[in-house]
């Protein structure tokens, strides 16, 4: 049995991951947390085999949680989940001591493969992430990765996400977005939620600032 603590600030995301995990034989989510500090407190009490942690959370981000946990308990394995495949995030997660880094768009099969590999003492870094690690090691002459301060996110929006962003910034409601894209209102709501999550914003004001700062539209 692999005992897991799941940390993510969005309850819908946690519920989805929990449902996926507990649908598999031999995996049990023993506790959950909604921010970084809570994650450390829960892990200290529950002592799981693996902590699955979102990279962007309130209080402490996932990288900070991993770094702090490794100071006190090196036996608990850590799998970082992220929407971002930027080199700086990946290398900082590794420097903090993460045992794995998985993109949230990964398949269920890859998710379970990563979890089992990490629980058994291995490391797992998905596809493009592995090439980032190799290139960094080559560029650093094989030296140990230096710990860097986590940068602002580098956003890579899909064509559909850019469409949604433009419509949201135009002040359109979910119903209007659904009509413009010829999809259901529920689908429009999901697209909008995923976009807000990816950009790590909570409201239209924050979204506008991020879009302007990074020239996303």
C-alpha positions as YAML, in Angstrom:
chain: A
units: angstrom
residues:
- id: 1
  name: UNK
  ca: [0.00, 0.00, 0.00]
- id: 2
  name: UNK
  ca: [1.32, 3.44, -0.98]
- id: 3
  name: UNK
  ca: [0.09, 6.04, 1.50]
- id: 4
  name: UNK
  ca: [-0.19, 9.49, -0.04]
- id: 5
  name: UNK
  ca: [-0.69, 13.05, 1.22]
- id: 6
  name: UNK
  ca: [-2.14, 15.31, -1.45]
- id: 7
  name: UNK
  ca: [-1.50, 19.08, -1.36]
- id: 8
  name: UNK
  ca: [-3.25, 21.48, -3.75]
- id: 9
  name: UNK
  ca: [-5.08, 24.72, -3.07]
- id: 10
  name: UNK
  ca: [-7.97, 23.87, -5.39]
- id: 11
  name: UNK
  ca: [-10.41, 21.35, -3.91]
- id: 12
  name: UNK
  ca: [-11.73, 20.34, -7.34]
- id: 13
  name: UNK
  ca: [-8.20, 19.44, -8.43]
- id: 14
  name: UNK
  ca: [-7.58, 17.51, -5.21]
- id: 15
  name: UNK
  ca: [-10.85, 15.63, -5.61]
- id: 16
  name: UNK
  ca: [-9.96, 14.70, -9.17]
- id: 17
  name: UNK
  ca: [-6.49, 13.43, -8.28]
- id: 18
  name: UNK
  ca: [-7.79, 11.63, -5.20]
- id: 19
  name: UNK
  ca: [-10.43, 9.87, -7.27]
- id: 20
  name: UNK
  ca: [-7.81, 8.84, -9.82]
- id: 21
  name: UNK
  ca: [-5.43, 7.52, -7.18]
- id: 22
  name: UNK
  ca: [-7.94, 5.64, -5.05]
- id: 23
  name: UNK
  ca: [-9.32, 3.97, -8.16]
- id: 24
  name: UNK
  ca: [-6.01, 2.13, -8.30]
- id: 25
  name: UNK
  ca: [-5.26, -0.91, -6.16]
- id: 26
  name: UNK
  ca: [-2.59, -0.37, -3.54]
- id: 27
  name: UNK
  ca: [-2.85, 3.43, -3.27]
- id: 28
  name: UNK
  ca: [-4.53, 5.32, -0.43]
- id: 29
  name: UNK
  ca: [-4.81, 9.09, 0.10]
- id: 30
  name: UNK
  ca: [-4.50, 9.36, 3.88]
- id: 31
  name: UNK
  ca: [-4.65, 13.17, 4.17]
- id: 32
  name: UNK
  ca: [-4.98, 16.40, 2.19]
- id: 33
  name: UNK
  ca: [-3.75, 19.98, 2.48]
- id: 34
  name: UNK
  ca: [-4.79, 23.24, 0.82]
- id: 35
  name: UNK
  ca: [-1.59, 25.28, 1.24]
- id: 36
  name: UNK
  ca: [2.13, 24.81, 1.78]
- id: 37
  name: UNK
  ca: [2.28, 25.27, 5.54]
- id: 38
  name: UNK
  ca: [-0.66, 22.96, 6.06]
- id: 39
  name: UNK
  ca: [1.05, 20.38, 3.85]
- id: 40
  name: UNK
  ca: [4.09, 20.29, 6.15]
- id: 41
  name: UNK
  ca: [1.89, 20.00, 9.24]
- id: 42
  name: UNK
  ca: [-0.18, 17.18, 7.72]
- id: 43
  name: UNK
  ca: [2.90, 15.29, 6.55]
- id: 44
  name: UNK
  ca: [4.45, 15.51, 10.01]
- id: 45
  name: UNK
  ca: [1.33, 13.92, 11.52]
- id: 46
  name: UNK
  ca: [0.46, 11.40, 8.82]
- id: 47
  name: UNK
  ca: [3.98, 10.31, 7.76]
- id: 48
  name: UNK
  ca: [3.00, 9.20, 4.23]
- id: 49
  name: UNK
  ca: [5.16, 7.31, 1.77]
- id: 50
  name: UNK
  ca: [4.72, 10.04, -0.85]
- id: 51
  name: UNK
  ca: [3.73, 13.72, -0.79]
- id: 52
  name: UNK
  ca: [2.14, 14.88, -4.04]
- id: 53
  name: UNK
  ca: [2.37, 18.66, -4.05]
- id: 54
  name: UNK
  ca: [1.23, 21.41, -6.41]
- id: 55
  name: UNK
  ca: [4.01, 23.81, -7.30]
- id: 56
  name: UNK
  ca: [1.94, 26.99, -6.84]
- id: 57
  name: UNK
  ca: [0.09, 27.32, -3.53]
- id: 58
  name: UNK
  ca: [-0.55, 29.98, -0.89]
- id: 59
  name: UNK
  ca: [1.60, 30.31, 2.25]
- id: 60
  name: UNK
  ca: [4.47, 28.25, 0.76]
- id: 61
  name: UNK
  ca: [4.89, 27.02, -2.79]
- id: 62
  name: UNK
  ca: [5.58, 23.39, -3.63]
- id: 63
  name: UNK
  ca: [9.32, 23.88, -4.05]
- id: 64
  name: UNK
  ca: [9.60, 25.51, -0.62]
- id: 65
  name: UNK
  ca: [7.57, 22.67, 0.91]
- id: 66
  name: UNK
  ca: [9.88, 20.05, -0.61]
- id: 67
  name: UNK
  ca: [13.01, 21.88, 0.54]
- id: 68
  name: UNK
  ca: [11.68, 22.23, 4.10]
- id: 69
  name: UNK
  ca: [10.51, 18.62, 4.26]
- id: 70
  name: UNK
  ca: [13.89, 17.29, 3.12]
- id: 71
  name: UNK
  ca: [15.53, 19.08, 6.05]
- id: 72
  name: UNK
  ca: [13.52, 17.08, 8.58]
- id: 73
  name: UNK
  ca: [12.51, 13.85, 6.85]
- id: 74
  name: UNK
  ca: [14.45, 12.54, 3.86]
- id: 75
  name: UNK
  ca: [12.54, 9.25, 3.76]
- id: 76
  name: UNK
  ca: [9.24, 10.73, 2.55]
- id: 77
  name: UNK
  ca: [9.23, 10.88, -1.23]
- id: 78
  name: UNK
  ca: [7.97, 13.95, -3.07]
- id: 79
  name: UNK
  ca: [6.27, 14.33, -6.44]
- id: 80
  name: UNK
  ca: [5.82, 17.90, -7.68]
- id: 81
  name: UNK
  ca: [2.86, 18.61, -9.98]
- id: 82
  name: UNK
  ca: [2.96, 21.66, -12.23]
- id: 83
  name: UNK
  ca: [1.40, 23.32, -15.25]
- id: 84
  name: UNK
  ca: [4.83, 24.71, -16.12]
- id: 85
  name: UNK
  ca: [7.72, 23.01, -17.91]
- id: 86
  name: UNK
  ca: [10.07, 25.99, -17.71]
- id: 87
  name: UNK
  ca: [13.71, 25.14, -16.99]
- id: 88
  name: UNK
  ca: [13.92, 27.31, -13.87]
- id: 89
  name: UNK
  ca: [10.99, 25.62, -12.15]
- id: 90
  name: UNK
  ca: [12.29, 22.15, -12.95]
- id: 91
  name: UNK
  ca: [15.83, 22.85, -11.77]
- id: 92
  name: UNK
  ca: [14.64, 24.52, -8.59]
- id: 93
  name: UNK
  ca: [12.43, 21.54, -7.79]
- id: 94
  name: UNK
  ca: [15.38, 19.20, -8.27]
- id: 95
  name: UNK
  ca: [17.66, 21.43, -6.18]
- id: 96
  name: UNK
  ca: [15.05, 21.39, -3.41]
- id: 97
  name: UNK
  ca: [15.19, 17.58, -3.41]
- id: 98
  name: UNK
  ca: [12.06, 16.57, -5.35]
- id: 99
  name: UNK
  ca: [11.98, 12.92, -6.37]
- id: 100
  name: UNK
  ca: [9.81, 13.65, -9.37]
- id: 101
  name: UNK
  ca: [8.30, 16.43, -11.50]
- id: 102
  name: UNK
  ca: [5.14, 15.75, -13.47]
- id: 103
  name: UNK
  ca: [3.09, 18.04, -15.69]
- id: 104
  name: UNK
  ca: [-0.61, 18.24, -14.89]
- id: 105
  name: UNK
  ca: [-1.45, 17.40, -18.47]
- id: 106
  name: UNK
  ca: [0.13, 13.95, -18.12]
- id: 107
  name: UNK
  ca: [-1.93, 10.81, -18.69]
- id: 108
  name: UNK
  ca: [-3.30, 8.64, -15.88]
- id: 109
  name: UNK
  ca: [-0.87, 5.90, -16.92]
- id: 110
  name: UNK
  ca: [2.13, 8.20, -16.63]
- id: 111
  name: UNK
  ca: [0.87, 9.55, -13.30]
- id: 112
  name: UNK
  ca: [0.67, 6.04, -11.82]
- id: 113
  name: UNK
  ca: [4.03, 5.07, -13.32]
- id: 114
  name: UNK
  ca: [5.63, 8.11, -11.69]
- id: 115
  name: UNK
  ca: [4.00, 7.44, -8.32]
- id: 116
  name: UNK
  ca: [5.07, 3.80, -8.18]
- id: 117
  name: UNK
  ca: [8.61, 4.54, -9.34]
- id: 118
  name: UNK
  ca: [9.05, 7.25, -6.71]
- id: 119
  name: UNK
  ca: [7.48, 5.15, -3.94]
- id: 120
  name: UNK
  ca: [9.98, 2.40, -4.74]
- id: 121
  name: UNK
  ca: [12.91, 4.79, -4.33]
- id: 122
  name: UNK
  ca: [13.41, 5.90, -7.92]
- id: 123
  name: UNK
  ca: [13.15, 9.25, -9.67]
- id: 124
  name: UNK
  ca: [10.68, 10.31, -12.33]
- id: 125
  name: UNK
  ca: [10.84, 13.34, -14.58]
- id: 126
  name: UNK
  ca: [8.47, 13.41, -17.52]
- id: 127
  name: UNK
  ca: [9.62, 13.60, -21.17]
- id: 128
  name: UNK
  ca: [10.78, 17.14, -21.95]
- id: 129
  name: UNK
  ca: [11.77, 17.62, -18.31]
- id: 130
  name: UNK
  ca: [14.46, 14.96, -18.64]
- id: 131
  name: UNK
  ca: [16.05, 16.82, -21.55]
- id: 132
  name: UNK
  ca: [16.10, 20.02, -19.46]
- id: 133
  name: UNK
  ca: [17.98, 18.19, -16.71]
- id: 134
  name: UNK
  ca: [20.50, 16.69, -19.14]
- id: 135
  name: UNK
  ca: [21.11, 20.01, -20.89]
- id: 136
  name: UNK
  ca: [21.60, 21.77, -17.57]
- id: 137
  name: UNK
  ca: [24.12, 19.18, -16.42]
- id: 138
  name: UNK
  ca: [26.03, 19.53, -19.70]
- id: 139
  name: UNK
  ca: [25.99, 23.32, -19.48]
- id: 140
  name: UNK
  ca: [27.24, 23.14, -15.90]
- id: 141
  name: UNK
  ca: [30.02, 20.71, -16.76]
- id: 142
  name: UNK
  ca: [28.35, 17.94, -14.79]
- id: 143
  name: UNK
  ca: [28.44, 19.95, -11.58]
- id: 144
  name: UNK
  ca: [25.65, 19.70, -9.04]
- id: 145
  name: UNK
  ca: [22.75, 22.00, -9.85]
- id: 146
  name: UNK
  ca: [22.91, 25.23, -7.92]
- id: 147
  name: UNK
  ca: [19.89, 26.29, -5.97]
- id: 148
  name: UNK
  ca: [18.21, 29.27, -7.59]
- id: 149
  name: UNK
  ca: [15.45, 31.54, -6.51]
- id: 150
  name: UNK
  ca: [12.19, 30.57, -8.22]
- id: 151
  name: UNK
  ca: [11.40, 33.06, -11.01]
- id: 152
  name: UNK
  ca: [8.09, 34.39, -12.22]
- id: 153
  name: UNK
  ca: [6.23, 31.79, -14.25]
- id: 154
  name: UNK
  ca: [6.86, 31.43, -17.97]
- id: 155
  name: UNK
  ca: [3.45, 30.86, -19.51]
- id: 156
  name: UNK
  ca: [2.94, 28.84, -22.65]
- id: 157
  name: UNK
  ca: [-0.67, 29.21, -23.68]
- id: 158
  name: UNK
  ca: [-2.35, 27.02, -26.26]
- id: 159
  name: UNK
  ca: [-4.32, 28.56, -29.12]
- id: 160
  name: UNK
  ca: [-7.60, 27.83, -27.29]
- id: 161
  name: UNK
  ca: [-6.28, 29.31, -24.03]
- id: 162
  name: UNK
  ca: [-5.36, 32.51, -25.88]
- id: 163
  name: UNK
  ca: [-8.88, 32.61, -27.30]
- id: 164
  name: UNK
  ca: [-10.38, 32.23, -23.83]
- id: 165
  name: UNK
  ca: [-8.02, 34.84, -22.40]
- id: 166
  name: UNK
  ca: [-9.00, 37.38, -25.06]
- id: 167
  name: UNK
  ca: [-12.70, 36.80, -24.46]
- id: 168
  name: UNK
  ca: [-12.36, 37.02, -20.67]
- id: 169
  name: UNK
  ca: [-10.40, 40.26, -20.96]
- id: 170
  name: UNK
  ca: [-13.17, 41.59, -23.18]
- id: 171
  name: UNK
  ca: [-15.45, 41.15, -20.18]
- id: 172
  name: UNK
  ca: [-17.51, 38.30, -21.63]
- id: 173
  name: UNK
  ca: [-19.44, 35.94, -19.38]
- id: 174
  name: UNK
  ca: [-19.12, 32.15, -19.50]
- id: 175
  name: UNK
  ca: [-22.37, 32.01, -21.46]
- id: 176
  name: UNK
  ca: [-21.08, 34.49, -24.02]
- id: 177
  name: UNK
  ca: [-17.77, 32.69, -24.29]
- id: 178
  name: UNK
  ca: [-19.62, 29.41, -24.85]
- id: 179
  name: UNK
  ca: [-21.64, 30.99, -27.67]
- id: 180
  name: UNK
  ca: [-18.55, 32.51, -29.31]
- id: 181
  name: UNK
  ca: [-16.66, 29.19, -29.22]
- id: 182
  name: UNK
  ca: [-19.72, 27.05, -29.99]
- id: 183
  name: UNK
  ca: [-19.28, 24.93, -26.85]
- id: 184
  name: UNK
  ca: [-21.39, 24.24, -23.79]
- id: 185
  name: UNK
  ca: [-21.42, 26.70, -20.90]
- id: 186
  name: UNK
  ca: [-19.88, 23.99, -18.70]
- id: 187
  name: UNK
  ca: [-17.00, 23.54, -21.15]
- id: 188
  name: UNK
  ca: [-16.44, 27.29, -21.18]
- id: 189
  name: UNK
  ca: [-16.37, 27.31, -17.37]
- id: 190
  name: UNK
  ca: [-13.76, 24.52, -17.32]
- id: 191
  name: UNK
  ca: [-11.59, 26.33, -19.89]
- id: 192
  name: UNK
  ca: [-11.80, 29.54, -17.87]
- id: 193
  name: UNK
  ca: [-10.97, 27.74, -14.60]
- id: 194
  name: UNK
  ca: [-7.96, 25.99, -16.16]
- id: 195
  name: UNK
  ca: [-6.69, 29.27, -17.59]
- id: 196
  name: UNK
  ca: [-6.97, 31.06, -14.22]
- id: 197
  name: UNK
  ca: [-5.21, 28.14, -12.55]
- id: 198
  name: UNK
  ca: [-2.41, 28.10, -15.13]
- id: 199
  name: UNK
  ca: [-1.80, 31.84, -14.74]
- id: 200
  name: UNK
  ca: [-2.17, 31.58, -10.96]
- id: 201
  name: UNK
  ca: [-4.74, 34.36, -10.70]
- id: 202
  name: UNK
  ca: [-7.94, 34.60, -8.67]
- id: 203
  name: UNK
  ca: [-9.90, 37.34, -10.42]
- id: 204
  name: UNK
  ca: [-10.16, 39.54, -13.52]
- id: 205
  name: UNK
  ca: [-7.94, 42.27, -12.08]
- id: 206
  name: UNK
  ca: [-5.07, 39.84, -11.46]
- id: 207
  name: UNK
  ca: [-5.64, 38.23, -14.85]
- id: 208
  name: UNK
  ca: [-5.43, 41.61, -16.59]
- id: 209
  name: UNK
  ca: [-2.16, 42.45, -14.81]
- id: 210
  name: UNK
  ca: [-0.54, 39.12, -15.72]
- id: 211
  name: UNK
  ca: [-1.72, 39.32, -19.33]
- id: 212
  name: UNK
  ca: [-0.31, 42.83, -19.64]
- id: 213
  name: UNK
  ca: [2.98, 42.08, -17.88]
- id: 214
  name: UNK
  ca: [3.75, 39.03, -20.02]
- id: 215
  name: UNK
  ca: [2.09, 40.34, -23.20]
- id: 216
  name: UNK
  ca: [-0.06, 37.24, -23.47]
- id: 217
  name: UNK
  ca: [-2.54, 38.80, -25.90]
...
